[in-house]
Amino acid sequence: MKKHLLMLALLPTFSAVQAQSYVMLYGVADMALERVEGATTTTRMASGQQFASRIGFRGVEDLGGGLNAQFVIEGGLDLDRGTLAEDGRAFGRQSFVGLSGRFGGVRLGRQYTPMNDVANIVGTKPYDVLSVVPTIGNGDQRRADNAITYLSPAFNGLSVQLQHSLGAERAGTDASPDFQQQTGAHALYTSGPLTLGLGLQRVADADGSTPGDQRINAALLAGSYRFDAFTLTAYVDSEDKGVGKMKVYGLAGAYGWGANTVSVGVAKARDVAGLGASDDDATLFTLQGCHKLSHRTALYAHFTRVQNGAHSALGFNNPVPCCASSGVQAGVRHHF
């Protein structure tokens, strides 16, 4: 009896310890059936089309005095084949550890770039414009290895993020010692229905095989405003990949009612191949819909069409210049 009373007396202490530290398993299972038209027409299954399929672990420990330790270890999954995504990396989506407090936060490891957070205002799904183009901040450089990131506290809705990646950490005697080294920053402002973001990113060497640095740079300005059930989003992206300067302008609107959301968008990509000619442009149209079956499960459908100029080749399934490319899909997504 005394043992039971002692356990009951200690329960509040155990609860307090648990409240100060936790580890959570989470994930997304997302699959779609799609039909894409480019150089050829293909019908196939595709994983992670509304939210990338993944499994991850997230943990936080309260160290006292407002200081917290945290980690995220997250791996991508290709559900159609039951394999790992992110080029076979076990935890290729994110894998970092950090500290946060009143000063903000510092993270070390593989992380999303600051530019990616700004791209999220527009949308980063495979059928979204900034993925179809693709842009620097939402393409191969949307995540950074060996990265050090500082996240500021929010001041009246404004927050800043700074990041530097040591890249592939090649020897100084290598022909391309700066491969994948990159620096990025963003400023995000949120006030009621308004969200504004500016992202900047520079990659010292995106090639890795050609001797010397092959620099690429990008800047993205995006904003959205919510009018009750309707949200309007606008953005402009500038890309300097060493050959010409591609620019992407876009406008999208989303309307939600009950468990449903429908969005439409139009965008223009200029100087796609770096030729500086009017026939090096592409026009993109998007139509998307989502119906939530519950808080964690939803059905969705996406359609994107790209009309290419004589020298641009954007879209799906090995698109070719001067020809249209399109994709349509319907799928189911479940969070756990």
C-alpha positions as CSV (number, residue, x, y, z in Angstrom):
1,M,0.0,0.0,0.0
2,K,2.8,2.4,0.9
3,K,4.5,1.6,-2.4
4,H,1.3,2.6,-4.3
5,L,1.0,5.8,-2.3
6,L,4.7,6.7,-3.1
7,M,4.1,6.1,-6.9
8,L,1.0,8.3,-6.8
9,A,3.0,11.0,-5.0
10,L,5.7,11.0,-7.7
11,L,3.3,11.1,-10.7
12,P,3.2,14.9,-10.9
13,T,7.1,14.9,-11.0
14,F,7.1,12.4,-13.8
15,S,4.5,14.3,-15.7
16,A,6.6,17.5,-15.4
17,V,9.7,15.8,-16.8
18,Q,7.7,14.4,-19.7
19,A,6.2,17.8,-20.4
20,Q,9.7,19.3,-20.7
21,S,11.0,16.8,-23.2
22,Y,9.4,14.8,-26.0
23,V,10.2,12.8,-29.2
24,M,7.5,12.5,-31.8
25,L,7.2,10.2,-34.8
26,Y,5.3,11.7,-37.8
27,G,4.9,11.3,-41.5
28,V,2.9,11.7,-44.7
29,A,1.7,9.0,-47.1
30,D,0.7,10.5,-50.4
31,M,0.0,8.8,-53.7
32,A,-1.5,9.9,-57.0
33,L,-2.4,8.5,-60.4
34,E,-1.2,10.9,-63.2
35,R,-1.1,11.3,-66.9
36,V,1.7,13.4,-68.3
37,E,2.3,14.7,-71.9
38,G,5.7,15.8,-73.1
39,A,7.9,14.2,-75.7
40,T,5.6,11.1,-75.1
41,T,2.5,10.5,-73.1
42,T,2.7,8.4,-70.0
43,T,0.2,7.2,-67.3
44,R,1.9,6.3,-64.0
45,M,1.7,6.3,-60.3
46,A,3.5,9.1,-58.4
47,S,4.4,9.5,-54.8
48,G,4.2,12.7,-52.8
49,Q,2.3,15.0,-55.1
50,Q,0.5,17.2,-52.6
51,F,2.8,16.7,-49.7
52,A,6.1,14.7,-50.2
53,S,5.7,11.2,-48.6
54,R,8.0,11.0,-45.6
55,I,8.7,9.6,-42.1
56,G,10.5,11.6,-39.4
57,F,11.4,12.0,-35.8
58,R,11.2,15.4,-34.0
59,G,12.3,16.1,-30.5
60,V,12.5,19.0,-28.0
61,E,14.1,19.2,-24.6
62,D,13.5,22.2,-22.2
63,L,16.9,23.1,-20.8
64,G,15.5,25.8,-18.5
65,G,15.8,29.6,-18.6
66,G,13.9,29.7,-21.9
67,L,16.6,27.5,-23.7
68,N,15.5,24.5,-25.7
69,A,17.4,21.7,-27.5
70,Q,15.8,20.3,-30.6
71,F,16.3,17.9,-33.5
72,V,14.6,16.8,-36.7
73,I,15.5,13.6,-38.6
74,E,13.3,13.2,-41.7
75,G,13.5,10.8,-44.7
76,G,11.6,10.9,-48.0
77,L,9.7,7.9,-49.3
78,D,8.6,6.8,-52.8
79,L,5.5,4.9,-51.9
80,D,5.0,3.6,-55.5
81,R,8.1,1.5,-55.2
82,G,8.6,1.3,-51.5
83,T,12.0,2.9,-51.7
84,L,13.8,5.9,-50.2
85,A,13.5,9.2,-52.0
86,E,16.2,12.0,-52.0
87,D,18.6,9.9,-54.1
88,G,18.4,7.0,-51.6
89,R,19.4,9.0,-48.5
90,A,18.0,7.5,-45.4
91,F,17.2,11.0,-43.9
92,G,17.7,13.2,-47.0
93,R,14.8,15.6,-46.3
94,Q,16.2,17.1,-43.0
95,S,18.7,16.0,-40.4
96,F,19.7,18.7,-37.9
97,V,20.2,19.5,-34.3
98,G,20.0,23.0,-32.7
99,L,19.3,25.3,-29.8
100,S,16.6,28.0,-29.5
101,G,15.8,30.6,-26.9
102,R,15.0,34.3,-26.6
103,F,18.0,35.0,-28.9
104,G,16.3,33.0,-31.7
105,G,17.7,29.7,-32.9
106,V,20.8,28.0,-34.3
107,R,20.6,24.8,-36.3
108,L,23.4,22.5,-37.6
109,G,23.0,19.9,-40.3
110,R,21.1,19.3,-43.5
111,Q,18.3,21.8,-43.8
112,Y,15.9,23.6,-46.0
113,T,17.3,26.9,-47.4
114,P,15.8,30.2,-46.4
115,M,14.7,30.7,-50.0
116,N,12.5,27.6,-49.8
117,D,10.5,29.2,-47.0
118,V,9.6,32.1,-49.3
119,A,8.8,29.7,-52.1
120,N,6.3,28.0,-49.7
121,I,4.1,31.2,-49.9
122,V,3.7,30.4,-53.6
123,G,3.6,26.6,-53.4
124,T,6.3,23.9,-53.8
125,K,4.3,20.9,-55.0
126,P,5.5,19.1,-58.2
127,Y,2.6,20.8,-60.2
128,D,3.3,24.3,-58.8
129,V,5.0,26.8,-61.1
130,L,8.2,27.2,-59.1
131,S,8.7,23.4,-59.2
132,V,7.9,23.0,-62.9
133,V,10.2,25.8,-64.0
134,P,12.3,24.9,-61.8
135,T,13.9,27.7,-59.7
136,I,17.2,27.6,-57.8
137,G,15.5,27.9,-54.4
138,N,13.0,25.0,-55.2
139,G,15.2,22.8,-57.3
140,D,18.5,21.0,-56.5
141,Q,19.4,23.7,-54.0
142,R,16.2,23.7,-51.9
143,R,18.2,21.9,-49.2
144,A,21.7,22.5,-48.0
145,D,24.2,19.9,-46.6
146,N,26.6,20.9,-43.8
147,A,24.6,24.0,-43.1
148,I,24.7,26.5,-40.2
149,T,21.4,28.5,-39.9
150,Y,20.4,31.3,-37.6
151,L,16.7,32.1,-37.1
152,S,15.8,35.4,-35.5
153,P,12.9,35.9,-33.1
154,A,9.8,37.7,-34.6
155,F,9.7,41.5,-34.1
156,N,6.2,42.8,-34.8
157,G,5.7,40.1,-37.4
158,L,9.1,40.3,-39.0
159,S,11.6,37.5,-38.8
160,V,15.0,36.9,-40.5
161,Q,16.9,33.8,-41.4
162,L,20.6,33.5,-42.4
163,Q,22.3,30.3,-43.6
164,H,25.7,29.3,-44.8
165,S,26.5,25.8,-46.1
166,L,30.0,24.4,-46.3
167,G,28.9,22.3,-49.3
168,A,30.5,19.1,-50.3
169,E,33.6,19.9,-48.1
170,R,36.1,19.0,-50.9
171,A,39.8,19.4,-50.4
172,G,41.3,22.7,-51.3
173,T,43.4,21.0,-54.1
174,D,40.2,19.8,-55.8
175,A,39.4,21.3,-59.2
176,S,36.1,22.5,-57.8
177,P,36.7,23.0,-54.0
178,D,33.6,25.1,-53.5
179,F,31.1,22.6,-54.9
180,Q,27.6,23.2,-53.4
181,Q,28.8,25.9,-50.9
182,Q,26.0,28.4,-50.6
183,T,24.7,31.3,-48.7
184,G,21.1,32.4,-48.3
185,A,18.9,34.7,-46.4
186,H,15.2,35.6,-46.1
187,A,13.0,38.2,-44.4
188,L,9.4,37.2,-43.7
189,Y,6.6,39.5,-42.5
190,T,3.2,38.4,-41.3
191,S,0.5,40.7,-40.1
192,G,-3.1,39.4,-40.0
193,P,-4.1,38.4,-43.6
194,L,-0.9,39.7,-45.1
195,T,2.3,37.6,-45.7
196,L,5.4,39.0,-47.5
197,G,8.7,37.3,-48.1
198,L,12.0,38.1,-49.8
199,G,14.6,35.4,-50.3
200,L,18.2,35.6,-51.6
201,Q,20.4,32.7,-52.5
202,R,24.0,32.3,-53.9
203,V,25.6,29.0,-54.8
204,A,29.3,29.2,-55.1
205,D,29.7,26.3,-57.5
206,A,26.7,24.3,-58.8
207,D,28.6,22.2,-61.3
208,G,31.3,20.3,-59.4
209,S,33.0,18.9,-62.5
210,T,34.1,22.0,-64.4
211,P,37.2,23.5,-62.8
212,G,36.6,26.7,-60.9
213,D,33.4,28.1,-59.6
214,Q,30.2,28.0,-61.6
215,R,28.1,30.5,-59.6
216,I,24.3,30.8,-59.6
217,N,22.2,33.4,-57.9
218,A,18.5,33.8,-57.2
219,A,16.1,36.3,-55.6
220,L,12.4,35.7,-54.9
221,L,9.8,38.2,-53.8
222,A,6.4,36.7,-52.9
223,G,3.3,37.9,-51.1
224,S,-0.2,36.7,-50.3
225,Y,-3.3,38.4,-48.9
226,R,-6.4,36.6,-47.5
227,F,-9.8,38.1,-48.1
228,D,-11.9,35.9,-45.9
229,A,-12.4,32.8,-48.0
230,F,-10.3,34.1,-50.9
231,T,-6.5,34.3,-51.0
232,L,-4.5,36.2,-53.6
233,T,-0.8,35.4,-54.2
234,A,1.7,37.2,-56.4
235,Y,5.4,36.6,-57.0
236,V,8.5,37.4,-59.1
237,D,11.6,35.3,-59.2
238,S,15.0,36.2,-60.8
239,E,17.5,33.5,-61.7
240,D,21.1,34.0,-62.8
241,K,22.6,30.7,-63.8
242,G,25.6,32.2,-65.7
243,V,23.8,32.1,-69.1
244,G,21.1,34.8,-69.3
245,K,18.8,35.8,-66.4
246,M,15.5,33.9,-66.3
247,K,12.6,35.7,-64.6
248,V,9.3,34.2,-63.5
249,Y,6.2,36.3,-62.8
250,G,3.0,34.7,-61.4
251,L,-0.4,35.4,-60.0
252,A,-2.7,32.8,-58.3
253,G,-6.0,32.8,-56.4
254,A,-7.4,30.3,-54.0
255,Y,-11.0,30.0,-52.7
256,G,-12.0,27.8,-49.8
257,W,-15.5,26.7,-48.6
258,G,-16.1,24.1,-46.0
259,A,-13.7,21.2,-46.6
260,N,-13.0,22.3,-50.2
261,T,-10.3,24.5,-51.7
262,V,-9.9,25.4,-55.4
263,S,-7.0,27.5,-56.8
264,V,-6.1,28.8,-60.3
265,G,-2.8,30.4,-61.4
266,V,-1.0,31.8,-64.4
267,A,2.7,32.5,-64.7
268,K,5.3,33.7,-67.3
269,A,8.8,32.4,-67.5
270,R,11.2,34.5,-69.6
271,D,14.6,33.8,-71.0
272,V,14.3,30.1,-70.0
273,A,17.4,28.9,-71.9
274,G,19.3,32.2,-71.5
275,L,19.0,33.3,-75.1
276,G,17.4,36.7,-74.4
277,A,14.8,36.2,-77.1
278,S,11.0,36.4,-77.0
279,D,10.7,32.8,-78.3
280,D,12.6,31.7,-75.2
281,D,9.6,32.2,-73.0
282,A,6.9,29.9,-71.6
283,T,3.4,30.4,-70.2
284,L,2.2,28.2,-67.3
285,F,-1.4,27.6,-66.2
286,T,-2.4,25.7,-63.0
287,L,-5.7,24.4,-61.7
288,Q,-5.8,22.6,-58.3
289,G,-8.5,21.3,-56.0
290,C,-8.6,19.6,-52.6
291,H,-11.3,18.0,-50.4
292,K,-10.5,17.2,-46.8
293,L,-12.1,14.0,-45.6
294,S,-10.8,14.6,-42.1
295,H,-8.1,16.7,-40.3
296,R,-5.4,14.3,-41.5
297,T,-6.8,12.8,-44.8
298,A,-7.6,14.6,-48.1
299,L,-8.4,13.9,-51.8
300,Y,-6.8,16.2,-54.4
301,A,-6.5,16.8,-58.1
302,H,-3.9,19.0,-60.0
303,F,-3.6,20.1,-63.6
304,T,-0.7,22.1,-65.1
305,R,-0.2,23.1,-68.7
306,V,3.0,24.7,-70.1
307,Q,3.0,26.4,-73.5
308,N,6.7,26.6,-74.6
309,G,8.3,29.1,-77.0
310,A,10.6,27.9,-79.8
311,H,13.5,27.5,-77.5
312,S,12.1,26.9,-74.1
313,A,11.4,23.3,-72.9
314,L,9.6,23.3,-69.6
315,G,7.0,20.9,-68.4
316,F,6.6,17.1,-67.9
317,N,7.9,13.9,-69.4
318,N,11.0,15.2,-71.3
319,P,9.3,18.3,-72.8
320,V,10.5,19.7,-76.1
321,P,10.9,23.3,-77.4
322,C,8.0,24.9,-79.2
323,C,5.5,22.2,-77.9
324,A,3.0,22.2,-75.1
325,S,3.4,19.9,-72.1
326,S,0.9,19.1,-69.5
327,G,0.1,16.9,-66.5
328,V,-3.1,15.9,-64.7
329,Q,-3.3,13.8,-61.5
330,A,-5.7,12.8,-58.7
331,G,-4.5,11.4,-55.4
332,V,-5.0,10.8,-51.7
333,R,-2.9,12.2,-48.9
334,H,-2.7,11.1,-45.2
335,H,-0.8,12.7,-42.3
336,F,0.1,10.7,-39.3
